[in-house]
Amino acid sequence: MCVCVCVCVCVCVCVCVCVKVCVHVRAFVLGNGASKSSCVFVQVMVLITGAHKALALSKAIEEGVSHMWTVSAFQMHRNALFICDEPATMELRVKTVKYFKGLMDFHNLAVQD
């Protein structure tokens, strides 16, 4: 297993950390090539920070998969994790923010017990 760090350059959206099953020990990939490589992604973490990325986060999780927002393709991944800060949620619907904050609260309670 190797760790691949890729930066989605085409839309300047996010930083993705992908755990891949492959022969290489480590890899650093820029652009969309990481999502199309021959290795199989086991886990993907998408890190979106700052208010200037708020629209990208909204397009990534609230709308369908689109060629205009390549980060939205991670909706189809079995084990994708989107991590964002408070300013990045400014473009999200209130219902979406409450839903995910509720999941986080439930997770924190489960971990404490």
PyMOL commands that set and color helices and strands:
alter all, ss='L'
color gray80, all
select helices_A, chain A and resi 32-34+51-61+70-76+86-89+94-112
alter helices_A, ss='H'
color red, helices_A
select strands_A, chain A and resi 2-7+15-21+26-30+40-48+80-84
alter strands_A, ss='S'
color yellow, strands_A
deselect
rebuild
show_as cartoon
